[in-house]
Amino acid sequence: MQIDWITVAAQIVNFLVLVWLLNRVLYRPLSRALDERAAAVRHELTEAEAAQASAAEAEARHLAALRAFEEDRAARLSAVEAEAEALRDLLTRQAHDEIAARRSAWSQQLADEKSAFLYRLRRRAGAAFVTLARNALAEMSDRDLLEQIARVFARRLATLDPDERARLADAARAGEPVEVLSSEPLSTPTRAIVAEAVERLTGAADPEFRADPALESGVLLVVGSRHVGWTLGEHLDAFEGDIGGLLSDQARREGAA
């Protein structure tokens, strides 16, 4: 077989031209397009990875913020519960204290009212007793009782306080009138006994005897502005005062207790 080298050379040239044309027209644009596409894909992948990383970071921040919020909410809730519990305990104690204070005040008020009532009752009872005794003695008093009182009065003059004896004697020596008053006129023997006692006390030998119905079963020695006596009325008044004093002392002791 004879080889046509011109044809072969032409075919080779055609092949090279075809290769050059394919490379210029097809392969190079295709390669460029593939490179550009690959670059675009790599860029998109990079952006996607960056977006994914950003999303993951945002998610992490969100989760951290959520955990912090939950922890803060739990802490705040715990603080609120503790504060509410403390407030409840405080209000409970205050309520108990107020109830105890009111109960104590009520008990004290009741005790005070009871003491005041008993005090008034005792005073009225004492006053009623003194009034009853005064009325009874007024009904029972007669001349014999007055005579006995006058004789007791004469004996009491001898036991007077020395200072009082001196004042009465000084008044008599100064010229003051000396009088013996009685609720009713005294008998002559009783007058003599009383006059003797008055003379020993004041030096006045003849005191004036007068009846004074205002005296309650008693005898009174008057020397000028000074006087000393013994009457049932005065003793009943003193007894009533003693009762009042005892009741007042008892009321003060009960109030202090």
C-alpha positions as CSV (number, residue, x, y, z in Angstrom):
1,M,0.0,0.0,0.0
2,Q,1.4,3.3,-0.9
3,I,1.2,6.1,1.7
4,D,0.3,9.5,0.5
5,W,2.4,11.7,2.8
6,I,0.8,14.8,1.6
7,T,-2.6,13.5,2.6
8,V,-1.2,12.4,5.9
9,A,0.4,15.7,6.5
10,A,-2.9,17.4,5.6
11,Q,-4.8,15.2,8.0
12,I,-2.3,15.9,10.7
13,V,-2.6,19.6,10.0
14,N,-6.4,19.3,10.0
15,F,-6.2,17.4,13.3
16,L,-4.0,20.0,14.9
17,V,-6.3,22.7,13.6
18,L,-9.3,20.8,14.9
19,V,-7.6,20.4,18.3
20,W,-6.7,24.0,18.4
21,L,-10.2,25.0,17.4
22,L,-11.7,22.6,19.9
23,N,-9.4,23.9,22.6
24,R,-10.1,27.6,21.6
25,V,-13.8,27.2,20.9
26,L,-14.9,24.4,23.3
27,Y,-12.4,23.2,25.8
28,R,-11.0,26.5,27.0
29,P,-14.5,28.2,27.5
30,L,-15.7,25.0,29.0
31,S,-12.7,24.8,31.3
32,R,-13.1,28.5,32.1
33,A,-16.8,27.9,32.8
34,L,-16.0,24.9,34.9
35,D,-13.4,26.9,36.9
36,E,-15.8,29.7,37.3
37,R,-18.5,27.4,38.4
38,A,-16.2,25.6,40.8
39,A,-15.1,29.0,42.2
40,A,-18.7,30.0,42.6
41,V,-19.5,26.7,44.3
42,R,-16.5,27.1,46.6
43,H,-17.6,30.7,47.3
44,E,-21.1,29.5,48.0
45,L,-19.8,26.7,50.2
46,T,-17.6,29.2,52.0
47,E,-20.6,31.5,52.5
48,A,-22.7,28.6,53.6
49,E,-20.1,27.5,56.1
50,A,-19.8,31.1,57.3
51,A,-23.6,31.4,57.5
52,Q,-23.7,28.0,59.3
53,A,-21.0,29.1,61.7
54,S,-22.8,32.4,62.3
55,A,-26.0,30.6,62.8
56,A,-24.3,28.2,65.2
57,E,-22.7,31.1,67.0
58,A,-26.1,32.9,67.2
59,E,-27.7,29.7,68.4
60,A,-25.1,29.4,71.0
61,R,-25.5,33.0,72.1
62,H,-29.3,32.5,72.1
63,L,-29.0,29.3,74.2
64,A,-26.6,31.0,76.6
65,A,-28.9,34.0,76.9
66,L,-31.8,31.6,77.4
67,R,-29.9,29.7,80.1
68,A,-28.9,33.0,81.7
69,F,-32.5,34.1,81.6
70,E,-33.7,30.9,83.1
71,E,-31.1,31.1,85.8
72,D,-31.9,34.7,86.5
73,R,-35.6,33.9,86.5
74,A,-35.1,31.0,88.9
75,A,-32.9,33.2,91.1
76,R,-35.5,36.0,91.0
77,L,-38.3,33.5,91.7
78,S,-36.4,32.0,94.6
79,A,-35.8,35.5,96.0
80,V,-39.4,36.4,95.6
81,E,-40.5,33.2,97.3
82,A,-38.0,33.8,100.1
83,E,-39.2,37.4,100.5
84,A,-42.8,36.2,100.4
85,E,-42.0,33.6,103.1
86,A,-40.2,36.2,105.2
87,L,-43.2,38.6,104.8
88,R,-45.6,35.8,105.7
89,D,-43.6,35.0,108.8
90,L,-43.4,38.6,109.8
91,L,-47.1,39.2,109.3
92,T,-47.8,36.0,111.2
93,R,-45.6,37.1,114.1
94,Q,-47.2,40.6,114.0
95,A,-50.7,39.1,114.1
96,H,-49.7,36.8,117.0
97,D,-48.1,39.8,118.8
98,E,-51.2,42.0,118.2
99,I,-53.5,39.2,119.3
100,A,-51.4,38.7,122.5
101,A,-51.3,42.4,123.1
102,R,-55.0,42.8,122.7
103,R,-55.6,39.8,124.9
104,S,-53.3,41.2,127.5
105,A,-54.9,44.7,127.3
106,W,-58.4,43.1,127.5
107,S,-57.3,41.1,130.5
108,Q,-55.8,44.2,132.1
109,Q,-58.9,46.2,131.4
110,L,-61.1,43.5,132.8
111,A,-58.9,43.3,135.9
112,D,-58.9,47.1,136.3
113,E,-62.7,47.2,135.9
114,K,-63.0,44.4,138.4
115,S,-60.7,46.2,140.8
116,A,-62.5,49.5,140.3
117,F,-65.9,47.8,140.9
118,L,-64.7,46.1,144.0
119,Y,-63.1,49.3,145.2
120,R,-66.4,51.2,144.7
121,L,-68.3,48.4,146.3
122,R,-66.0,48.2,149.3
123,R,-66.1,52.0,149.8
124,R,-69.9,52.0,149.5
125,A,-70.1,49.1,152.0
126,G,-67.7,50.9,154.4
127,A,-69.7,54.1,154.1
128,A,-72.9,52.2,154.5
129,F,-71.5,50.5,157.6
130,V,-70.4,53.8,159.1
131,T,-73.7,55.4,158.4
132,L,-75.5,52.4,159.9
133,A,-73.2,52.6,162.9
134,R,-73.8,56.3,163.2
135,N,-77.5,55.9,163.0
136,A,-77.5,53.0,165.4
137,L,-75.4,54.9,168.0
138,A,-77.6,57.9,167.5
139,E,-80.6,55.8,168.4
140,M,-78.8,54.0,171.2
141,S,-77.2,57.0,172.8
142,D,-78.6,58.2,176.0
143,R,-77.5,60.1,179.1
144,D,-75.8,57.1,180.7
145,L,-73.7,56.6,177.5
146,L,-72.8,60.3,177.4
147,E,-71.8,60.2,181.1
148,Q,-69.5,57.3,180.4
149,I,-68.0,59.2,177.4
150,A,-67.4,62.2,179.6
151,R,-65.7,60.2,182.3
152,V,-63.5,58.6,179.6
153,F,-62.8,62.0,178.2
154,A,-61.6,63.2,181.7
155,R,-59.2,60.3,181.9
156,R,-57.9,61.0,178.3
157,L,-57.1,64.6,179.2
158,A,-54.4,63.2,181.6
159,T,-52.8,61.2,178.7
160,L,-52.6,64.0,176.1
161,D,-49.5,64.6,174.2
162,P,-47.2,66.9,176.3
163,D,-46.9,69.5,173.5
164,E,-50.7,69.7,173.2
165,R,-51.1,69.9,177.0
166,A,-48.6,72.8,177.0
167,R,-50.4,74.6,174.3
168,L,-53.8,74.3,176.0
169,A,-52.3,75.5,179.3
170,D,-50.6,78.4,177.7
171,A,-53.8,79.5,176.0
172,A,-55.7,79.3,179.4
173,R,-53.0,81.3,181.2
174,A,-53.2,83.9,178.4
175,G,-56.8,84.5,179.4
176,E,-58.6,82.5,176.6
177,P,-62.0,81.3,177.7
178,V,-62.2,77.6,178.8
179,E,-65.4,75.8,177.8
180,V,-66.6,72.2,178.0
181,L,-69.2,71.3,175.3
182,S,-71.3,68.2,175.4
183,S,-74.1,66.9,173.2
184,E,-76.4,67.1,176.2
185,P,-76.1,68.7,179.7
186,L,-73.9,66.6,182.0
187,S,-74.9,65.5,185.5
188,T,-73.3,67.4,188.5
189,P,-71.0,64.5,189.5
190,T,-69.7,64.1,185.9
191,R,-69.2,67.8,185.7
192,A,-67.1,67.7,188.8
193,I,-64.9,64.9,187.4
194,V,-64.4,66.7,184.1
195,A,-63.8,70.1,185.8
196,E,-61.1,68.5,188.0
197,A,-59.4,67.0,184.9
198,V,-59.6,70.4,183.1
199,E,-58.2,72.3,186.1
200,R,-55.2,69.8,186.3
201,L,-54.6,70.4,182.6
202,T,-55.1,74.1,182.2
203,G,-55.2,75.6,185.7
204,A,-58.8,76.9,185.0
205,A,-60.8,76.1,188.2
206,D,-64.3,76.9,186.8
207,P,-64.7,76.0,183.1
208,E,-68.0,76.9,181.4
209,F,-70.2,73.9,180.6
210,R,-72.5,74.2,177.6
211,A,-74.7,71.8,175.7
212,D,-74.1,71.6,171.9
213,P,-76.6,69.3,170.0
214,A,-74.2,69.4,167.0
215,L,-71.8,67.1,168.8
216,E,-72.5,63.4,168.2
217,S,-72.5,61.8,171.7
218,G,-69.3,63.4,172.9
219,V,-67.5,66.0,174.9
220,L,-65.2,68.8,173.7
221,L,-62.8,71.0,175.6
222,V,-62.3,74.4,174.0
223,V,-59.6,76.8,175.0
224,G,-59.7,79.9,172.8
225,S,-59.0,78.6,169.3
226,R,-57.7,75.2,170.5
227,H,-59.8,72.3,171.3
228,V,-59.6,68.6,172.1
229,G,-62.5,66.1,172.5
230,W,-63.8,62.6,172.3
231,T,-67.0,62.0,170.3
232,L,-68.5,59.0,168.6
233,G,-68.9,61.1,165.4
234,E,-65.2,61.9,165.3
235,H,-64.3,58.2,165.8
236,L,-66.7,57.1,163.1
237,D,-65.3,59.7,160.8
238,A,-61.8,58.5,161.6
239,F,-62.9,54.9,161.1
240,E,-64.4,55.8,157.7
241,G,-61.2,57.5,156.7
242,D,-59.2,54.5,157.8
243,I,-61.4,52.3,155.6
244,G,-60.9,54.6,152.7
245,G,-57.1,54.6,153.2
246,L,-57.0,50.8,153.4
247,L,-59.0,50.4,150.2
248,S,-56.9,53.0,148.4
249,D,-53.7,51.2,149.5
250,Q,-55.1,47.9,148.3
251,A,-56.1,49.3,145.0
252,R,-52.6,50.7,144.5
253,R,-51.0,47.4,145.3
254,E,-53.4,45.5,143.0
255,G,-52.6,48.1,140.2
256,A,-48.8,47.7,140.7
257,A,-49.2,43.9,140.6
